[in-house]
């Protein structure tokens, strides 16, 4: 059976990932693609429990502890959800993956890149997304959008400086992985962004 495609959606808080994942899901299902939609942290019973801890606004978590918890959740996610789906031929659409750890724990929190790279090799050395859609907006735009959230989580409460660092780390990651990562201007009209998403999904489908 042909292996499914692994597509990840990345960007700072407020970049519009949730809207675009919903659209991509409908688009692919209309093409007859079997798929699952999942998220990080989360995706498994253990992952969702860790997510509650990681996002709780009253938690004080050391940056390296945060990184380790993210990768612990990811390891279970890869083993229980992502890899089995790909092996049975389904596509996996995932809201964040390891690029987010380099952006948030690396760029945002200051965890050494070498430590994150070691965790990446340990947790999923043989698995990378087939396509990563990076929705890029300025930290200021992202923060204005997040300000509409009624109950912001621990990350959404961070200041503009934090999200500027996260964005820069995402752009650094884009330079490192130019063949699988595609930058989409998240400040464009939604219809224009969706056209770009469709073109990229169609291109990866034909491979």
Secondary structure, 3 states (H helix, E strand, C coil): CCCCCEEEEECCCCCCHHHHHHHHHHHHHHCCCCEEEEECCCCCHHHHHHHHHHHCCCCCCCHHHHHHHHHHHHHHHHHHHHHHHHHCCCEEEEECCHHHHHHHHHHHCCCCHHHHHHHHHHHHCCCCCCEEEEEECCHHHHHHHHCCCCCCCCCCCCCHHHHHHHHHHHHHHHHHCCCCEEEEECCCCHHHHHHHHHHHHHHHHCC
